[in-house]
Amino acid sequence: MGGYKQWADGDALLPSEIDEFLMGQTRMRFASAAARDAAITSPVEGMTVFLATTGMEYTYDGTYWAARLRRIKKTAAQPVTSSIAVVDDLHLKATLTPGTYFVDAWLHATGSTTGDIKVTWTFSGTLTDSARIGTGPTRTTTQVEGGSVGSPVTAAVTVGVNRSSAHFLTSEVPYGTDGSSTSGIHEHLSLDVSGTGVLKLRWAQESSSGTATNLSAASHLRVERVAEDA
């Protein structure tokens, strides 16, 4: 296990100290994940490296090389039609190893005024604690005013009610869509993970409608690993 040592002028650097102290006190730099994995075939928990391809630092947690901050983006829009049975989102999911995380979902939803959308989460690992807050238009929404990329607006107004409320992780929380514009939904999670698993966003229509409810490719997750005060 590594440690910390400060050498004075004239001190000898023993071979055993190179791995024990010197390597552990140096941030290693690699061109890519492939180059890292070829050079470090038996990583040790706590090792930190920098990858030029992403411009990010990664720390080995005993199982994975984990970035402190990740963005996970939908690569294509996903529709659900005439169904209130929640399904896994095809893209918005993340493997979480033991630690504490903040997860923010920024969802861009469209659909009819009757279909709307409901959102829930599932985690295949073990949690010791979790908290969830959701913010977005309620099902009374009849009009969402907003802009598009390259065409911003000075205000975004929902004719209806916007709400921010706390929920259990697996509760199915409904949000409104207005039939034409895009509803913006924000879900924030605080998770204490004790067993590795996959966190997945799940969703469906709140009421069955022949008009599809869509999550657009602009939707994404922001996953940040944080630490409790030492």
N, C-alpha and C positions, 0 to 999 in steps of 0.2 A: 504494500500500500504506500502511496506517495506521501510526502510531507513537505516541509519547508526548511530550508537551510540558507543562512547568509554566510558567505565565505569572506575571510579577511585576506589582505595581501599576504602572499607567501603560503597560504593554506594549500595542501595537496588535494586534488580532485581524484578520489578513488574510483575505480571502475564501477563498483556497486552503487556509487552515488549518482552516476549519470542517469540510470533508469529511476532510481529511488527519488531523487530530488530535481536534478537539472531538467529532465524531460517533462516532469510534472509542473515545472515553473515556467515553461515555455509554451506559447501558443503556436501550434503547428499550422502550417499553411500548405494547401494543396490546390491544384487547378480544378479538380472535380471530385465528386464522390467516388468515382471509379479509381482515381489515383489514390485517394485516402484509403480505400478498402484494400488496395493492392499493397500499400506500405504498412498498414496497421492491421495485421491479420488476427491479433488477439487483443482487442481494446480493453481497457480497464475503466471501470466506472469513475466518472469525474474528468476524464480526458476531454479537452476542448480543442477544436480545430476550426480553421477558417477556410471556406471554399470560395475560390475566385469566381466560379460560375454563377453563384447566387449572391455573393457579397455578404454572406451571413456566417455567424458562428454556430457550431453544433456541439452539443455536449453528450457524451456517451453515458446513458443512465443505467447501464447494466444489461440492457436488451437492445436499444435502438440508439442511433445518432439522432438526437432530437434538437430541432431549432427552437429557440425561445419564443419566436413569433412566426406564425404561419398564416398565409392566406390561401383558402381553398375555394376555388371559383367554379360555378357551373360552366360546363363547356357547351351546353346547348339548352334551349328552352325545353320544359317538360310539361305536357298537358295531362290533366285528369278529367274525364268526361263521364257523367252519369254514374258517379260512385262516391259513397261516403266512407268507404273502407280505406283507412290510411295505408300508404305504401312508403317504402324507403325512397328518399330522394336519390336519384342516380349518381349524384356528384357530391352532395354536401354531407361528408362524413370524415371522421378523423380517428386515427389510432392514438389512444392516450395511455401512457405508461404511468406508474405510480408518481404522484406529485399533485400540485395544486394548479388549477387552470381557470382562466377567464375565457369564455367562448362567446363571441358575438355573431349572431346571424343577421344579415341585412338582406331582406327578401323583397323582390319586386314581383308583385302578383297582379294578374288581371283575371277577370271573369265577370259573370253576369251578376246582377243585383240579387238574384235568388240563390245562385250556387255558392258564392263566397268561398272561403278557405278556412280550414282548421289545421293547426300545427301541433305536433308533439315530438318527443325525443325518446330514444332508446339507447341504452349503454350495455354492452355485453360483458363488461368487466365488473369490478367491485367498487362501489362508492361508499365512503364513510360520511360524506355530507354533500348536500347539493342545495342550490338556491336558483330560482328562475324568475325573471321579470320580463313581461311582454308588453310592447307598446305598438299601437297601430289603430286603424279605423275599426269601429264596431260594425255589427251587421246592419245598423240603421243607415249606413252610408248610402247616399244617393248620387254624390258627385265628388270626385277627387280632382282638384286642379293642380296640374304640375307641368314641368317642362320636359324636354328631351335633351340628349347629348347635343351640344352646340346651340341649343335654344332654351337657355335658362329663363326662369320666371322670377319675379321679385317676391312672390309669396306662394305658399302651398296651403290650400284651405280644403278641409273636408266638410261637406254639407252633411251633417250627422254628428257623431261623437267620436273623438279620439280618446283612448284610454290607456293607462299604464297600470298593470296589476301583477301581483305575484301568484305563482302557480307551482304545483308539483311538477317534476321533470316529465312524467308520463301523462299528465293531463292533456286532453285535446282542447286546445284554445281556439275559438273562432275569431276571424277577422273579416272585415267587409271588403267587397269589391263593387265597383259602380257600373260595370258594363262597357266602359270605354277607356278610361285612363288607368294609370298604374298606381296601385296601393303600395305604400312603403311600410314595411313591418320590421321591427327591431326586437330581437329576443336576446337577452343577456343571461348567461349561465355562470355560476361559480361552482366549481366541482373539486372535491377532494378525492383523488383516485388512489385506491390501495391495491387494486388488481388490474392489470392491463386489459384493455378491451377497446371496442370500436364504438364511438359515439356517432349516431345517425339521426339526421332530421327526417321526420316522417310527416306526411300531410295528405289531405284529401279535400274534396268539396264538403262544405258544412251541410248543404242540402243538395240532393241529386239534381243535376241540371244537364240538359243536352248541349248547353254551351260550355265549352271547355274552360276550366280554371287552369291557368298557366303560372309557373314560376319561370321567369326569364333568365337568360344567361348572365344578366347583370347581378344576380343573387350570389352571395358569397359568405363564407365563414371567416372570422378572424380568431385564431386560436393562439393564446398567449400563456406560456408557463410562468408562474409567479412563485415567490417564496414567502413564507411566513417570516415575521421578524425573528431574528436569531436571538 
